[in-house]
């Protein structure tokens, strides 16, 4: 877990991590990605993601941490799958 994550994201993601049966990978977009990637003091209550590996875990992740989940209600933040289709070519090659 990144030491730069602030509350409530740190606690939310640590609790989500403990609930997962196996590691997952999210390709985040939107305000959360910009704030975390560039260290901006922008608040957001959702972590938008376009891609999830393994993808067959999508419904489970949304149930565990999506809007209305117990985890989201506890921390007042949630994950949200987005259907964005206009991602730059080779964006996966640009990630760490």
C-alpha positions in Angstrom: 0.0 0.0 0.0 1.3 3.4 -0.9 2.4 5.5 2.1 1.0 8.6 0.3 -2.6 7.5 0.6 -4.6 9.7 3.0 -7.8 8.9 5.0 -10.2 7.6 4.2 -8.6 5.9 1.1 -5.8 4.2 3.1 -8.3 2.5 5.5 -10.8 1.7 2.8 -8.2 0.0 0.5 -6.5 -1.8 3.4 -9.9 -3.2 4.5 -10.7 -4.1 0.9 -7.4 -5.8 0.5 -8.2 -8.0 3.6 -11.5 -9.0 2.0 -10.0 -10.1 -1.3 -9.4 -13.8 -2.0 -6.6 -13.1 -4.4 -4.6 -10.1 -5.6 -6.3 -7.8 -8.2 -5.1 -5.1 -10.4 -7.1 -2.0 -11.2 -6.4 0.5 -13.9 -7.7 3.7 -12.3 -8.9 6.8 -14.2 -10.5 10.1 -13.2 -10.1 12.3 -10.2 -8.7 9.6 -7.9 -6.0 8.7 -10.4 -5.0 12.4 -11.0 -5.0 13.2 -7.3 -2.9 10.2 -6.3 -0.6 10.3 -9.4 0.2 13.9 -9.1 -0.2 14.5 -5.4 -3.0 17.0 -5.8 -5.1 17.9 -2.9 -8.3 17.1 -4.8 -11.0 15.3 -2.9 -13.1 12.6 -4.5 -15.4 9.9 -3.0 -15.0 7.4 -5.8 -12.1 5.4 -7.3 -13.0 5.0 -11.0 -11.4 2.1 -12.8 -11.6 1.0 -16.4 -9.9 -2.3 -16.2 -9.8 -5.1 -13.6 -7.5 -8.1 -13.6 -8.8 -10.8 -13.2 -11.9 -9.4 -14.9 -14.2 -12.2 -13.7 -14.0 -10.6 -10.2 -15.9 -7.4 -11.4 -19.2 -8.3 -9.7 -17.6 -9.4 -6.5 -15.5 -6.2 -6.3 -18.6 -4.0 -6.9 -20.5 -5.9 -4.3 -17.7 -5.6 -1.7 -16.6 -2.0 -2.4 -19.0 -0.4 -4.8 -21.6 2.3 -4.1 -24.0 1.2 -1.3 -21.7 -1.6 0.0 -21.0 -1.9 3.7 -17.4 -0.9 3.1 -18.4 2.2 1.2 -21.0 3.2 3.9 -18.3 2.8 6.6 -15.6 4.9 4.8 -17.8 7.2 2.7 -15.8 6.3 -0.5 -16.3 3.5 -3.1 -14.9 1.9 -6.3 -16.8 2.4 -9.6 -16.3 0.6 -12.8 -16.5 2.9 -15.8 -17.1 2.0 -19.4 -14.7 4.7 -20.9 -13.8 3.8 -24.4 -11.5 6.7 -25.4 -8.3 5.6 -23.6 -5.1 6.6 -25.4 -3.4 4.0 -27.5 -1.0 1.8 -25.6 -2.0 3.3 -22.3 -1.1 0.0 -20.5 2.5 0.5 -21.6 2.6 3.8 -19.7 1.8 2.4 -16.3 4.3 1.6 -13.6 
